[in-house]
Amino acid sequence: MRTLRLATRRSPLALLQARHVQDRLAAIGVEAVLVEMHTSGDVRADAPLRQLGGQGAFAVEVQRAVLSGEADVAVHSAKDLPSTTPEGLALVCVPERRDARDVLVGRSLAGLGPGATVATGSPRRRALLLERRPDVNVVELRGNMARRLATPGRDGVDAVVAAAAALERLGETHRVAELLDPTWFVPQVGQGALALEVRDGDLEATDALASLNDAAAFAALSAERAYLRELGAGCAVPAGAYATWSAGALSLSGLMIAYDGSRSVRDVASGREPEELGRGLARRLRDELGGASLPGWRS
């Protein structure tokens, strides 16, 4: 087995995730080294993601490293991936998923007074906060997790929204003021999961990653990505989906919400075929329940 080169972003969290994959491979006798990449999302850390092309801002350079032969495996936070895999790559492995929930750091939702300021760079998080608390002020926040965790209590910001999985990996769960219920604060597609891509047809790399794959997590991510792909949406629009296994089948929760949180549509569906489940729920929310007419959405 050749030494595998793992392409990853250079952010502290991304490096932790890539080293986790490296350690998992070492445990089965496969040597791996990291290939660290600068991504446009990291370089332009103060620009809103919608100005950088959404999720691809954190993924394109990592994917190009694999396509060019500079690396063998692209290690992504699954939530950073566009819903369509580029030609020449294959998403072959999703390790066991961590907590997919969002959290508040600084203060809980009930602890935020009228006019309190919450920071987030996510349109989904912004809309969901305003849906439940239209009296709060939501401001833009970008940057790595260290910057985000340092924000509450500074410059008038009372709380920030973050991913529970990120705080788990960084050993910062003591900072959580509230875990947000995913039945209403529906997570971003892929949140809490890693996604590993290889060059299409690279059987050696695919075989090496096979033992790291969690079938339930892979199926859940496939359903969520199919949902997002059918909507034609990414992280630059306020949509969410979260799939879990229940009674031998996938249960998929979906959300479409207006940018200002004034209206939303939600539904839950279950099934055994991830792609079909994701597409079907997206069509129901968009076409039958009125999601396409929400402010900020276009049919």
HELIX and SHEET records of a PDB file:
HELIX    1   1 PRO A   12  ALA A   27  1                                  16    
HELIX    2   2 SER A   40  VAL A   43  1                                   4    
HELIX    3   3 LEU A   49  GLN A   51  5                                   3    
HELIX    4   4 GLY A   54  PHE A   58  5                                   5    
HELIX    5   5 VAL A   60  LEU A   67  1                                   8    
HELIX    6   6 ALA A   78  ASP A   80  5                                   3    
HELIX    7   7 PRO A  123  ARG A  132  1                                  10    
HELIX    8   8 MET A  145  LEU A  149  1                                   5    
HELIX    9   9 ALA A  164  LEU A  170  1                                   7    
HELIX   10  10 THR A  173  ARG A  175  5                                   3    
HELIX   11  11 LEU A  203  ALA A  210  1                                   8    
HELIX   12  12 ALA A  215  LEU A  231  1                                  17    
HELIX   13  13 PRO A  274  ARG A  283  1                                  10    
HELIX   14  14 ARG A  284  GLU A  288  3                                   5    
HELIX   15  15 GLY A  291  SER A  293  5                                   3    
SHEET    1   A 5 ALA A  32  MET A  37  0                                        
SHEET    2   A 5 LEU A   4  ARG A   9  1                                        
SHEET    3   A 5 VAL A  73  SER A  77  1                                        
SHEET    4   A 5 LEU A 194  ARG A 199 -1                                        
SHEET    5   A 5 LEU A  89  CYS A  93 -1                                        
SHEET    1   B 5 ASN A 137  VAL A 139  0                                        
SHEET    2   B 5 THR A 117  ALA A 119  1                                        
SHEET    3   B 5 ALA A 159  ALA A 163  1                                        
SHEET    4   B 5 ASP A 102  VAL A 105 -1                                        
SHEET    5   B 5 VAL A 176  LEU A 179 -1                                        
SHEET    1   C 3 ALA A 239  SER A 246  0                                        
SHEET    2   C 3 ALA A 249  ILE A 257 -1                                        
SHEET    3   C 3 SER A 264  GLY A 271 -1                                        
END                                                                             
